[in-house]
Amino acid sequence: MTSQIIGRQAELDQFIKLATGQTTHSLLNIYGPGGIGKTAVGQTMQTYAQQENWILASADGNREKEENPLTVLDLLERISQSLAAEPTIATHLTPFQEAYQQYLAIEEIKQLGGGLDVMYEITGQPLDMPTLLRILSSLGVADNEALRDIIGNRYQLERYVRSAEKTLTDLFLSNLEACSLTTKRPLAILIDTYEEIESLDDWFCRKFVPNLPAQVKLVIAGRNALPQINFDWREQQQHLQSISLKELPPNEARQFLRNHGLVDEVAAMHIIKITGGYPLLLVLAVSLKEQAGGWQALNGLEDIADQDRIASELLRRILREENVREVQTFLEKGCVARWFNPEIIALVLDISMADSRKIYERLRRHSFVERFKGGLKFHDKVRELMTVRLKHSDTAEYNRLYNKLQAYYAEKAGLTHLPVLTMDTTEHQPTPRRRTFGQQLEVHISSAMDPSGKRPLTQSQIAKELQLKGLGTSPEMLSRWKQDQRQIQISDRPVLVAIIGILHRYNGLQTLSDANLLLYLSGHRVLNAEETDEVFGKQVG
C-alpha cells in the first residue's frame, strides 16, 4: 500500500542523474526501515524509466514463501529475464540463459540420481550410465552433448559445479556489456528488498559491482546502508552514493492526506504529528478513515483509541509472516525498551539467554528493526505507537516492564539510587518522579566553566565544539534537550558521548558514574570501554 505515497522527488532526481550519466558514481544505495517507502520509490523510478523509454531491469530479493534462499545464479536469472523483456537486447542474453538452464539441469540430475556417491564409482566413472541417460531424457535434454560430457565423469562434474557461479557471473556480465553497447538508451538495474539477500553481499561488493559495464547503473534498495553491512563497500566509495530515506516532509505528507480527502489543515497537521510522516502509518491512517466512515469520524486521530487501532493494524502487518509466539510477545512488549539486546529480551520475557538469542536473531532480520551500536531498536515512530497501544491495553503491564527495565539500566550503570525530586500527584496513586535527562544535563552544563575558568560554559560554546567534531547540533537543540522539550534519540548517541566529553573537559561532569547517570536518564546504555577512553582517557576503566 505504500505505493500510494506521493513525492520523493529528490530521490527520483538522483536516479535521473545516475541513469543519464551525470554522476561520478554508478551505484545508488537507498536505505531505510520497513514501511518508509523504499519499494514505492523503486516503483516511481520504474514508471519514470518507462515514460522516458529507458531500460530498467528489476529484481526483488524477496524469496516470498520459497523454502530455499536466493542464490547468486537465481538472482542473475531474475535480472536477465527482466532485461530480456526489451526486444532490442533480448538476443544478447541468450548465452547466459542457456547456460543457466544447463546448470539447473545438472542440479536436477544430481538430485534425481541420488547424489554423487550413488551415481559414480571411486574411479569417477558412472555406476549406471543408462539410468543417467534416462534422467536426461525425462528432463528433455537427452540430445545435449555438453550435458552428456559433463555427467560422463564425476570429477568433471565436480569441477563444473565448483566453477559454475564464477563462470555464469562472467558470462552474464559479458552479455550485459553487449546489451549496453547495443542500446543508446540509459540502462539500469534495480535490486529491491536487499536485506533478504545480504548473504550475497560479498559477491555483490567484490564480484558484481566492480565488473559492471561502465554504461550500466545499479540501484540497491534495502533496510541497511551498504557500508554498514560490509566494511569492504568503503573501497567502492567513489562509485557509491547512499541516500537514507526519511519520513515524508510535512508538505508531501499534507498533499498525500489532501489526495485522500482531508482538507482540514488542523486535523491534517495533527495526523502528521502522530504518524511522523512515516509512509506506512499515513497509509494506515487512511485505512482507518475508510473503516470509520470519513475523516470527521476520526476527529484528527485525537482519540487514543484511534491511535491504538493504528498501532494494532501496524502490529498485525509486522506479524503477518511471524508465527513464533515469543517474537510476537516481544514485539508487543519490547516497545518499553528504547533499545534491546539478547539480555533485555530475556529480561522482558523472563526466558533463558539461549531462547532470547534465537529471538534476537529473528528480530535482527525484521524490517521494522534498526541496527545501532550495542544492539537493535524499533523505528522511533513504530515504537511510539506500539507504546501507546500497550499503555492503552494494559497500563499495569507497561508500568511493570518500565520499572523492571529502569532497575536493570540503573544496575548496569552502577547506580545504587537515583535522585527523587517530587511526587506526581494525580487522581490515581501518587508516583515518585525521578530527575529527568534535561534536568541532569542542566546541572552539568551550569557547572562547566569556559576555557578562561572565569565564567560558565555557554550552549553556543558547546555547539561550536560539537561542530568542530563534525557533529552539527545547534544551541537551540541543546536548549530543547535541557528543557525536556525534545527527547534524545538512540541515533543521537555520538552527540551525547561528545557532550559528556566536553562537559568533563570543562569540569562540568567529573566521574564515570556521572556520565553513566546521564546516559541512564536518556535511555542509553552505559559507556563501553572505547567510549570511556574517549571521554576520560586510559586511566579510567
C-alpha positions in Angstrom: 0.0 0.0 0.0 3.0 2.3 0.3 2.8 2.7 -3.4 0.1 5.3 -2.8 2.7 7.6 -1.3 3.5 10.7 -3.4 6.6 12.9 -3.5 10.1 11.6 -3.2 11.2 14.0 -6.0 14.7 14.3 -4.5 15.3 10.5 -4.8 13.9 10.5 -8.3 16.2 13.3 -9.3 19.2 11.4 -8.0 18.1 8.4 -10.1 17.7 10.5 -13.2 21.2 11.9 -12.8 22.6 8.4 -12.3 20.8 6.8 -15.3 21.8 9.6 -17.6 25.5 9.6 -16.7 25.5 12.9 -14.8 27.2 11.4 -11.7 30.7 10.1 -11.0 29.1 7.2 -9.1 27.5 4.2 -10.8 25.6 2.7 -7.7 22.8 4.4 -5.8 22.0 2.8 -2.4 18.6 3.8 -1.0 18.1 2.5 2.6 15.7 2.9 5.5 13.4 0.9 7.8 10.4 -1.1 6.7 7.4 0.9 5.7 9.4 4.0 4.9 8.6 3.8 1.2 11.6 2.2 -0.5 9.5 0.0 -2.8 7.3 3.0 -3.7 10.5 4.9 -4.7 11.5 2.0 -6.8 8.1 1.9 -8.5 8.4 5.6 -9.2 11.7 5.0 -10.8 10.3 2.2 -13.0 7.3 4.4 -14.0 9.7 7.3 -15.0 12.0 5.0 -16.9 9.1 3.5 -18.8 7.8 7.0 -19.7 11.3 8.0 -20.9 11.8 4.7 -22.8 14.8 3.8 -20.7 15.7 0.2 -19.9 15.4 -0.5 -16.1 15.6 -4.2 -15.2 14.3 -5.1 -11.7 14.8 -8.0 -9.3 13.4 -8.4 -5.8 15.4 -10.1 -3.2 12.3 -11.4 -1.5 12.1 -15.1 -1.8 8.4 -14.9 -0.6 7.4 -18.4 0.6 10.0 -20.4 -1.2 12.0 -22.6 1.1 15.5 -22.2 -0.4 17.4 -19.0 -0.1 18.0 -17.0 -3.3 21.4 -17.8 -4.9 23.7 -15.6 -7.0 22.6 -17.5 -10.1 18.9 -17.3 -9.3 19.3 -13.5 -8.9 21.2 -13.2 -12.2 18.4 -15.1 -13.9 15.8 -12.7 -12.5 17.7 -9.8 -13.8 18.3 -11.5 -17.1 14.5 -12.2 -17.6 13.7 -8.6 -16.8 16.2 -7.3 -19.3 15.0 -9.8 -21.9 11.6 -8.1 -21.9 13.3 -5.4 -24.0 13.3 -7.0 -27.6 16.2 -4.9 -28.8 18.7 -6.6 -26.5 17.0 -9.9 -25.7 19.2 -12.0 -28.0 22.4 -10.8 -26.3 21.2 -12.6 -23.1 20.6 -15.9 -24.8 24.1 -17.4 -23.9 23.6 -16.8 -20.2 20.0 -18.1 -20.2 21.0 -21.3 -22.0 24.0 -21.8 -19.6 21.7 -21.2 -16.6 19.2 -23.8 -17.9 22.1 -26.2 -18.2 23.2 -25.5 -14.7 19.6 -26.2 -13.4 19.6 -29.5 -15.4 22.9 -30.5 -13.7 21.5 -29.8 -10.3 18.3 -31.8 -11.1 20.4 -34.8 -12.4 22.4 -34.8 -9.1 19.2 -34.8 -7.1 17.3 -37.4 -9.2 20.4 -39.6 -9.4 20.7 -39.8 -5.6 23.9 -37.8 -5.2 27.4 -38.2 -6.5 28.3 -41.2 -4.2 25.4 -43.1 -5.6 26.0 -42.1 -9.2 29.7 -42.8 -9.6 32.4 -45.3 -8.9 35.5 -44.4 -7.0 37.3 -44.0 -10.3 34.8 -41.3 -11.4 33.0 -43.4 -14.0 29.2 -43.7 -13.8 27.9 -46.7 -12.0 24.8 -46.8 -14.2 25.1 -44.7 -17.3 21.8 -45.9 -18.8 20.0 -44.6 -15.8 21.7 -41.2 -16.1 20.7 -41.1 -19.8 17.1 -41.9 -18.9 17.2 -38.9 -16.4 18.4 -36.7 -19.2 15.6 -37.9 -21.4 13.0 -37.2 -18.7 14.3 -33.7 -18.4 14.0 -33.2 -22.2 17.8 -32.7 -22.7 18.8 -36.1 -24.0 20.4 -34.6 -27.1 22.5 -32.0 -25.2 26.1 -33.2 -25.9 27.6 -30.8 -23.4 25.5 -32.2 -20.6 26.3 -35.8 -21.6 30.0 -34.9 -21.4 29.7 -33.2 -18.0 27.9 -36.1 -16.3 30.2 -38.7 -18.0 32.8 -38.3 -15.3 32.4 -37.4 -11.6 35.4 -35.2 -11.4 34.5 -33.3 -14.5 31.0 -32.8 -12.9 32.5 -31.6 -9.6 34.8 -29.1 -11.5 31.7 -27.8 -13.3 29.7 -27.3 -10.1 32.6 -25.6 -8.3 33.2 -23.1 -11.1 29.5 -22.5 -12.1 29.0 -19.3 -10.1 32.1 -17.6 -11.4 31.5 -18.9 -15.0 27.9 -17.8 -15.2 28.6 -14.5 -13.5 31.3 -13.7 -16.1 29.0 -14.8 -18.9 26.2 -12.6 -17.6 28.5 -9.6 -17.3 29.7 -10.2 -20.8 26.1 -10.5 -22.1 25.2 -7.3 -20.2 28.1 -5.4 -21.8 26.8 -6.5 -25.2 23.4 -5.1 -24.3 24.9 -1.8 -23.1 26.9 -1.4 -26.3 23.9 -2.2 -28.5 21.4 0.2 -27.0 21.8 4.0 -26.9 19.3 4.4 -24.1 20.1 4.6 -20.4 20.3 1.1 -18.9 20.0 0.4 -15.2 19.3 -2.4 -12.7 17.1 -2.1 -9.6 17.5 -4.5 -6.7 14.8 -4.2 -4.1 14.4 -5.8 -0.6 18.2 -6.2 -0.4 18.0 -7.1 3.3 16.7 -10.5 2.2 19.8 -11.3 0.2 22.5 -9.7 2.4 24.2 -13.2 2.5 25.1 -12.4 -1.2 26.6 -9.0 -0.3 30.3 -10.1 -0.5 29.6 -11.3 -4.1 27.9 -8.0 -4.9 30.7 -6.0 -3.4 33.7 -8.0 -4.8 32.5 -9.7 -8.0 29.4 -7.9 -9.4 29.7 -4.1 -8.9 33.4 -3.7 -9.7 32.9 -5.6 -13.0 29.7 -3.9 -14.2 29.9 -2.4 -17.7 30.6 1.4 -17.5 27.3 2.3 -19.1 25.2 0.2 -16.7 23.9 1.8 -13.5 22.8 0.0 -10.4 20.2 0.9 -7.7 20.1 -1.1 -4.5 17.2 -0.6 -2.0 17.2 -2.2 1.4 17.0 -1.6 5.1 20.7 -1.0 5.7 23.4 1.2 4.2 25.8 -1.0 2.3 28.9 0.1 4.3 27.1 -1.0 7.5 26.6 -4.4 6.0 30.1 -4.9 4.8 33.2 -2.7 5.5 34.6 -3.5 2.1 32.0 -1.2 0.5 34.2 1.6 1.7 36.6 0.7 -1.0 33.8 1.4 -3.5 33.0 4.8 -2.1 33.9 6.6 -5.3 31.3 4.5 -7.1 28.7 4.7 -4.4 26.0 7.2 -3.4 23.9 6.4 -0.3 20.6 8.0 0.5 18.9 7.5 3.8 15.1 7.5 3.1 13.4 9.7 5.7 9.8 10.3 6.7 7.8 12.4 4.3 8.3 16.2 4.9 5.1 18.0 6.1 4.3 19.4 2.7 4.4 16.0 1.0 2.5 14.3 3.8 -0.1 17.1 3.7 -0.5 16.6 -0.1 -0.9 12.8 0.5 -3.7 13.4 3.0 -5.3 16.0 0.8 -5.4 13.5 -2.1 -7.3 11.2 0.3 -9.9 13.8 1.0 -8.6 15.6 4.2 -9.0 19.3 3.6 -9.0 20.4 7.3 -5.5 21.8 7.8 -5.6 21.5 11.6 -6.7 17.9 11.5 -4.1 17.1 8.8 -1.2 18.6 10.9 -2.4 16.6 13.9 -2.3 13.4 11.9 1.1 14.2 10.5 2.4 14.8 14.1 1.0 11.4 15.2 2.4 9.5 12.2 5.6 11.5 12.0 5.3 11.5 8.2 6.1 7.7 8.3 4.5 6.5 5.0 3.1 3.2 6.2 1.5 4.9 9.2 -0.1 7.5 6.8 -1.5 4.7 4.7 -2.8 3.0 7.9 -4.5 6.3 8.9 -6.2 6.4 5.5 -7.3 2.8 6.0 -8.7 3.7 9.4 -10.5 6.7 8.0 -12.2 4.4 5.4 -13.3 2.0 8.2 -14.6 4.8 10.3 -16.6 6.4 7.5 -14.6 9.5 6.9 -12.1 11.9 8.4 -14.7 13.6 10.5 -15.4 10.4 12.3 -11.7 10.2 13.4 -11.5 13.8 14.5 -7.8 14.1 13.6 -6.9 10.9 15.5 -7.1 12.7 18.8 -8.7 9.8 20.5 -6.1 7.4 22.0 -8.3 4.5 20.9 -7.8 5.5 17.3 -4.1 5.6 17.8 -4.3 2.2 19.4 -6.2 0.9 16.3 -3.4 2.2 14.0 -0.8 0.5 16.3 -2.8 -2.7 16.3 -3.0 -2.7 12.5 0.7 -2.0 12.3 1.4 -4.9 14.6 -0.8 -7.2 12.5 1.2 -6.3 9.4 4.5 -6.7 11.2 3.4 -10.2 12.4 1.8 -11.3 9.1 4.6 -13.8 8.5 5.6 -14.2 12.1 4.5 -17.5 13.7 6.7 -17.6 16.8 4.8 -16.6 19.8 7.8 -15.4 21.8 8.7 -13.0 19.0 5.1 -11.7 18.8 5.1 -11.1 22.6 8.4 -9.1 22.4 7.1 -7.0 19.6 4.1 -6.1 21.8 6.0 -5.6 25.0 9.5 -4.7 23.9 8.5 -1.2 22.9 9.0 -0.3 26.5 12.8 -0.7 25.9 14.3 2.1 23.8 16.9 -0.4 22.5 17.4 -4.1 23.1 19.9 -6.9 23.0 19.5 -10.6 24.0 19.9 -9.8 27.7 17.0 -7.3 27.6 14.8 -9.7 25.6 15.4 -12.3 28.3 14.6 -9.7 31.0 11.3 -8.6 29.3 10.0 -12.1 28.5 11.5 -14.0 31.5 13.2 -16.6 29.3 16.7 -18.1 29.0 19.5 -16.4 27.2 19.6 -19.3 24.7 16.0 -18.6 23.8 16.4 -14.9 23.8 19.4 -15.1 21.4 17.2 -17.0 18.9 14.5 -14.3 19.1 17.2 -11.6 18.8 18.4 -13.2 15.5 14.9 -13.3 14.1 14.3 -9.7 15.1 17.6 -8.6 13.6 16.3 -9.5 10.2 13.0 -7.8 10.8 12.0 -4.9 8.5 10.9 -2.7 11.4 14.1 -3.1 13.4 17.2 -0.9 13.0 20.7 -1.6 14.0 22.7 0.6 16.3 25.9 0.2 18.2 25.3 -2.2 21.0 22.0 -3.8 19.9 18.8 -3.1 18.0 15.9 -0.7 18.2 12.5 -0.3 16.7 11.9 2.6 14.4 11.1 5.6 16.7 7.6 6.2 15.3 6.8 2.5 15.3 7.9 2.2 18.9 6.0 5.3 19.9 2.7 3.9 18.6 3.3 0.5 20.0 3.9 2.1 23.4 0.6 3.9 23.0 -1.1 0.6 22.3 0.5 -1.2 25.3 -0.4 1.7 27.7 -3.9 1.7 26.4 -4.5 -2.0 26.6 -2.5 -2.9 29.7 -1.3 0.0 31.8 -0.2 -2.2 34.7 1.9 -4.3 32.4 3.5 -1.3 30.9 4.4 0.1 34.3 5.7 -3.2 35.5 8.0 -3.6 32.5 9.1 0.1 32.7 10.1 -0.2 36.3 11.9 -3.6 35.6 13.9 -2.0 32.8 14.8 1.1 34.9 16.1 -1.1 37.6 18.2 -3.0 35.0 19.6 0.1 33.5 20.5 1.5 36.9 22.3 -1.7 37.9 24.3 -1.7 34.6 25.2 2.0 35.2 26.4 1.1 38.7 23.8 3.3 40.4 22.5 2.4 43.8 19.9 5.1 43.9 18.5 7.9 41.8 17.5 11.4 42.9 13.8 11.8 43.6 12.5 15.3 43.1 8.7 15.4 43.5 5.6 13.3 43.7 3.4 13.3 40.6 0.0 13.6 42.4 -3.0 12.7 40.2 -6.4 11.4 40.9 -4.7 8.0 41.0 -2.0 6.7 43.3 1.0 9.2 43.8 4.0 8.2 41.8 7.6 9.3 42.5 9.2 11.3 39.7 12.9 11.0 39.2 15.2 13.7 37.8 14.8 13.9 34.1 17.6 13.8 31.5 17.1 17.5 30.8 17.4 18.4 34.5 20.5 16.4 34.9 22.1 17.9 31.7 21.3 21.4 33.1 23.2 20.5 36.3 26.3 19.6 34.4 26.2 22.5 31.9 25.7 25.0 34.7 28.8 23.5 36.5 31.1 23.7 33.5 33.5 26.7 33.1 34.7 28.1 29.8 38.5 27.9 28.9 39.2 31.1 30.9 37.8 29.4 34.0 36.1 32.7 34.9 32.6 32.2 33.6 30.1 29.3 32.8 30.4 27.4 29.6 27.6 28.5 27.2 25.4 26.4 25.0 26.9 28.2 22.0 30.4 27.2 23.0 29.3 23.5 23.4 27.6 23.6 20.0 30.8 25.1 18.4 32.9 22.3 20.0 30.5 19.7 18.6 30.7 21.3 15.1 34.5 21.1 15.2 34.0 17.3 15.8 31.7 17.2 12.7 28.5 16.8 14.9 26.1 19.5 13.9 24.0 20.4 16.9 22.6 23.9 17.5 22.4 25.8 20.8 18.6 25.7 20.3 18.6 21.9 20.2 20.7 21.8 23.4 18.1 24.1 25.0 15.2 21.9 23.9 17.0 18.9 25.5 17.7 20.7 28.7 14.0 21.7 28.9 12.9 18.2 28.0 11.0 19.6 25.1 12.6 17.1 22.7 13.6 13.5 23.6 17.1 12.5 22.8 17.1 9.6 20.3 19.3 6.5 20.1 20.8 7.9 16.9 22.0 10.9 18.9 24.4 8.8 20.9 27.6 10.1 19.2 26.5 13.6 20.0 25.6 12.7 23.6 29.0 11.0 24.2 30.8 14.0 22.7 28.8 16.3 25.0 29.8 14.2 28.0 33.5 14.5 26.9 33.1 18.3 26.6 31.5 18.6 30.0 34.2 16.5 31.6 37.0 18.6 29.9 35.5 21.8 31.3 34.8 20.4 34.8 31.0 20.1 34.5 31.0 16.4 34.8 33.6 14.6 37.0 33.2 10.9 37.2 32.3 7.8 35.2 29.3 7.4 37.4 28.1 10.9 36.5 28.4 10.1 32.8 26.5 6.8 33.2 23.8 8.5 35.2 23.2 11.0 32.3 23.2 8.1 29.8 20.8 6.1 32.0 18.3 9.0 32.2 18.4 9.4 28.4 17.6 5.7 27.9 21.1 4.9 26.6 23.4 2.1 27.6 26.4 2.9 29.7 29.8 3.9 28.2 31.7 1.0 26.8 35.5 0.7 27.1 36.2 2.6 23.9 33.9 5.5 24.8 35.2 5.6 28.3 38.8 6.0 27.0 37.5 8.7 24.6 35.9 10.7 27.4 38.2 10.1 30.4 41.4 8.7 28.9 43.1 5.4 29.6 43.3 5.9 33.3 39.6 5.1 33.8 38.5 1.5 33.4 
